[in-house]
Amino acid sequence: MLIALDMDGTLLGEDGMISPGNREAIVYAQGLGHVVAIATGRSYMDAERQLRLAELECPVVSLNGAAILLADGTLAASTPLNKEELIPTLRWMNEIPDLYYEVYTQDNVYVELNKRVRLEKLSELGEREVPEEIRWILKAIVGKQFRQAAVTYVESMEDIWNKEETVIYKALAFSLNLELLKEASARAAAIPNLIITASHENNIEINHQDANKGAGVSTLAAHYGIPPEQIVVMGDSYNDLPMFETAGYRVAMANAAPILKETADFVTASNHEDGVAVAIRHVVDQKVLA
């Protein structure tokens, strides 16, 4: 079978790392002949770094399915955005102080420096200015950036997207102002062949319509000759829903969004409690897809 694991909120613990328990379970499944893959919104370089630190080798469905790479780093498939059509929306985001955004290439994440500074200032505000339920998200985004392997801060994003060789696979936007975020989503949705997803109500992720975790995991399974009914997926956020819709068995984390728990076949422990290890043992030892 193919076991596809989301990273943030699923495979990675509170420290942003793969725990020894989760690593041991992955190796156990691989030893029995199962393919264990990563399905993440992160860039391949960032996901591969986490695997390397844990001494693991896995294929990676990166950037929400926009780039699919085998365990040896070979690019198996990719679905980039139409850069020329997207640039006007990115330029509009650039001019809105309260709208933070990132641009993803295959191996890098680009952030304009003044956007980073603005985000850091927001994360330092007190509860009167930013409610507790939002402040932790801000801190998580800032903390995640520090842990990412490939984040490049630039003075001007124009310099990045104007380069002919720059290929954009994904864009992410974040704002405390939901109306601004709604407008950003509407502008992106007006561009042909795009899909807008979210991992939280305060952000949106922009990919090609053919690039989502479900399509990416299905493509990877086909590469290995694994039928859809032999696909197991694990996740916690809204952008994991496409792979929940295509898998034979769905696992939601204890910390997952309610909609994932409602559609899951099994709810495991949280990502802070080695929920992936618990679920892998359950799926493999109980032979739920036998």
C-alpha positions, 0 to 999 in steps of 0.5 A: 500500500501507499501511506501518504503523510502530511507534515505540519500538524501531522508528521512533525511534532511540536518542535517541528521535527520527525520524532523517533517514534514516528521514524520507527513506524515509517521504517517498520512499514517500509520494511514490510514493503509499503511505500511511505510518502510525504504529502505537504504544502512545503517545498521539496527542499524543506520536506527533504531536509526533515527526512534527511535529519531523521535519516529517512528516504521517502518520495515527496508530493510537495507544494500541495501536489505541484511537484512530485519527486521520488525518494532519490530526488527525481522529478516525476511530475510537476504542475506550475502556475501560469506566472504571467497571469498570476503576477497582477494578483501578486503585485496587488498583494504586495501593495497591501500592508496587512496582507502577507504572502509567500511565493514558492518555487520548487526549491525555495520560498520567497518573501519580501523583507518588509512583509516579514517585518510586518508579520513579526510585529503582528506576532508580538502584539498583545491580546487586545490587538490580536486575539489569542486564537489568532496570535498562536497562528502568527507565531506558528507561521513565523516559527515555521519560517525559521525552521524552513530550509529554503526561505529567501528574503528579498527587497523586491518580489518584482526582481524574482518573478520578472526573472525568466527562469523563475517557475512559480508552483504555489503562492500563500497569503495570510491576513487577520483581515478576512475581507482582504483575504476574501478579496485576494481569494476572489482575485486568484479565483478569477484566474483560469485553472487555479484552485484556492485552498486553506489550512486555516481561515486566515490563510489561502493557498494558490495552486494550479487546479490540477495540483492538489494533494489528492491528485499528487498522491494518486499520481505517485500511487500510479507510478508504483502500480498501487491502486486507489483502494490501497492508498492510506492518507493522514492529515489535519488541515483543509488542504488534506481534504483532496487526498481524503477524497481519493484514498482507500483509508483516511486517518485524521489527527486528534488535532485535525479540523472537524471536517477531517475527523467527520470523514475519517475512517480512523482518528489517531492521537495528536501530532504531539503524541506520535499520532502517525506512529499509532496510525501506521501500526493500526493500519499495518498490523490490523491489515485494514486494507487487506 
